[in-house]
């Protein structure tokens, strides 16, 4: 093979290499959603949106029963440690108690009360899918003392005066429902009743006093501040 042929073949290889490099530098028109970052992020978001975890009832007759946890922006199931502490404060047997879970979410708090023999447990949740899920589980357990409804928590609190022995308040941390919910709960519980409140920060004695409430017990667990409250006049007796 002559020098000219070798030179021509080398030049041809160089042109082929340049063309391949240029092709790799040009972004794909459509495949970005198949293998690029955008596509993977979209898939991950869709998977996360449909993902479900689970927690368990930790005490009473339905101990270890699983509760599904759907993906919702403000859904924060009360941690096991907090629920265990709460029912140590309240007592493990709630026979005769009437309880309202105003922001039911997964239903963990209300079902814990029912599992411990509460006589009446009303659970209110604004999300239609969450409400349906709690109702289905209550029916499966045969929890005839449990009433589940989709609705507004404040309206449910305001529907009764001095009726509930225990009100659970776990509103969305991102909302502005704490003060109106506490005001309504203060009127809704009996003279010796309790209000359980979860919040992103501790409520001061001064702030609670303005609402006619006092702190009976308190626990911080991670980002959750758990308060067990009573009416101020009851605490003074």
C-alpha positions in Angstrom: 0.0 0.0 0.0 1.4 3.4 -1.0 1.9 6.4 1.2 -1.0 8.2 -0.5 -3.4 5.4 0.3 -2.3 5.3 3.9 -2.7 9.1 4.2 -6.2 8.9 2.6 -7.2 6.1 5.0 -5.9 8.1 8.0 -7.8 11.1 6.9 -11.0 9.1 6.5 -10.6 7.7 10.0 -10.2 11.2 11.4 -13.3 12.4 9.6 -15.3 9.5 11.0 -14.0 10.2 14.6 -14.9 13.9 14.2 -18.4 13.0 13.0 -18.9 10.6 16.0 -17.8 13.2 18.5 -20.1 15.8 17.0 -23.0 13.4 17.2 -22.4 12.7 20.8 -22.3 16.4 21.5 -25.7 17.0 20.0 -28.5 16.6 22.7 -31.1 14.0 22.0 -34.4 15.4 20.9 -36.7 13.0 22.7 -34.7 10.4 24.7 -34.1 12.8 27.5 -37.3 11.7 29.2 -36.2 8.1 28.8 -32.7 8.2 30.3 -32.0 11.8 31.3 -32.4 13.4 34.7 -35.8 15.0 33.9 -37.3 11.7 33.0 -36.0 9.9 36.2 -37.2 12.7 38.4 -40.7 12.5 36.9 -40.8 8.8 37.4 -39.6 9.1 41.0 -42.3 11.7 41.7 -45.0 9.4 40.3 -43.7 6.5 42.4 -43.6 8.7 45.5 -47.1 9.9 44.9 -48.5 6.4 44.9 -46.2 4.9 47.6 -47.7 3.8 50.8 -46.0 3.0 54.1 -47.6 1.7 57.3 -47.7 2.1 61.1 -49.3 0.0 63.7 -51.7 0.4 66.6 -49.5 -0.1 69.6 -51.9 -1.0 72.4 -55.3 -2.4 73.4 -57.3 -5.1 71.7 -56.1 -4.3 68.2 -52.5 -4.1 69.1 -50.2 -4.6 66.1 -52.9 -3.9 63.5 -51.4 -2.2 60.5 -52.5 1.2 59.3 -51.6 2.3 55.8 -49.9 5.7 55.4 -50.7 7.4 52.1 -48.4 10.0 50.7 -49.8 13.4 51.5 -47.9 16.8 52.0 -49.1 17.4 55.5 -49.7 13.8 56.7 -47.6 13.1 59.7 -48.5 9.9 61.6 -48.0 10.4 65.3 -44.8 8.5 66.2 -45.0 5.3 68.2 -43.1 6.8 71.1 -45.4 9.7 71.3 -48.6 7.5 71.2 -47.2 5.2 73.8 -46.4 8.1 76.1 -49.7 9.8 75.5 -51.7 6.7 76.6 -49.4 6.2 79.6 -50.5 9.7 80.6 -54.2 9.0 80.0 -54.3 5.5 81.2 -54.5 2.3 79.1 -58.2 1.7 79.6 -60.5 4.5 78.3 -63.8 2.6 79.0 -66.6 5.2 79.1 -64.6 7.9 77.4 -66.0 9.9 74.4 -63.3 10.9 72.0 -63.0 13.2 69.0 -60.2 12.9 66.5 -60.7 16.2 64.6 -57.8 15.9 62.1 -57.8 12.1 61.8 -55.2 11.6 59.0 -54.2 7.9 59.2 -56.7 7.4 62.1 -53.9 6.3 64.4 -55.0 8.4 67.4 -58.7 7.7 67.3 -58.2 4.0 66.7 -55.7 3.8 69.6 -58.5 5.2 71.8 -61.0 2.7 70.4 -58.6 -0.1 70.8 -58.4 0.9 74.5 -62.2 0.5 74.9 -63.3 4.2 74.4 -67.1 4.2 74.3 -67.5 6.7 71.5 -64.8 7.7 68.9 -65.7 10.2 66.2 -63.1 10.7 63.5 -63.2 13.6 61.1 -60.9 13.9 58.0 -61.2 16.3 55.1 -59.4 14.1 52.6 -61.9 11.8 50.9 -59.4 8.9 50.4 -58.0 9.1 53.9 -61.5 9.1 55.4 -62.6 6.1 53.3 -59.5 4.2 54.3 -60.1 4.8 58.1 -63.8 3.8 57.6 -62.9 0.6 55.8 -60.4 -0.4 58.6 -62.9 0.4 61.4 -65.5 -1.8 59.7 -62.9 -4.6 59.3 -62.1 -4.4 63.0 -65.7 -4.4 63.9 -65.2 -1.1 65.8 -68.9 -0.2 66.2 -68.1 2.6 68.5 -66.1 4.4 65.8 -67.8 6.9 63.5 -65.8 8.2 60.5 -66.9 11.1 58.4 -65.3 13.3 55.8 -65.7 16.9 56.8 -64.3 20.0 58.4 -62.5 19.7 61.7 -63.6 23.1 63.1 -67.2 22.4 62.3 -67.0 19.0 64.1 -65.4 20.7 67.1 -68.1 23.4 67.2 -71.0 20.9 66.9 -70.8 19.9 70.6 -70.3 21.8 73.9 -68.8 20.2 76.9 -69.3 16.8 75.4 -65.9 15.1 74.7 -63.7 13.6 77.3 -60.7 13.7 75.0 -60.1 15.7 71.8 -57.1 15.0 69.5 -55.8 17.9 67.6 -53.1 17.3 65.0 -53.7 19.9 62.3 -51.4 20.6 59.3 -48.2 22.2 60.6 -48.2 24.5 57.5 -51.7 25.9 58.2 -53.2 28.5 60.5 -55.7 26.2 62.3 -54.0 26.0 65.8 -55.7 28.9 67.5 -59.3 28.3 66.1 -59.0 24.6 66.8 -57.8 25.1 70.4 -60.6 27.6 71.0 -63.2 25.2 69.7 -61.7 22.3 71.5 -61.7 24.2 74.8 -65.5 24.6 74.5 -66.0 21.1 73.2 -64.4 19.1 76.1 -66.0 18.4 79.4 -64.9 20.2 82.6 -62.4 17.5 83.4 -61.6 16.6 79.7 -58.3 16.6 77.9 -57.0 18.1 74.7 -54.1 16.4 73.0 -52.2 18.8 70.7 -49.3 18.2 68.3 -47.5 21.2 67.0 -44.2 22.2 65.4 -43.2 24.2 68.5 -44.0 24.3 72.2 -46.9 26.4 73.3 -46.1 28.7 76.2 -48.1 28.9 79.4 -49.0 32.5 78.5 -50.3 31.6 75.0 -52.4 28.7 76.4 -53.8 30.9 79.2 -55.2 33.3 76.7 -57.3 30.3 75.4 -58.4 29.1 78.8 -56.0 26.2 78.8 -53.1 24.9 80.9 -50.4 22.4 80.1 -50.9 19.1 81.9 -48.1 17.1 80.3 -45.5 17.8 77.5 -43.1 15.8 75.3 -40.8 16.7 72.5 -39.9 13.9 70.1 -38.0 15.0 67.0 -39.9 17.7 65.2 -43.1 17.0 67.2 -44.1 18.9 70.3 -46.8 16.9 72.1 -49.1 18.6 74.6 -51.7 17.2 76.9 -53.9 20.2 77.9 -56.8 20.8 80.4 -59.2 23.6 81.0 -57.7 26.3 83.2 -60.6 26.2 85.7 -60.3 22.4 86.0 -56.6 22.6 86.8 -57.2 25.2 89.4 -59.7 23.0 91.4 
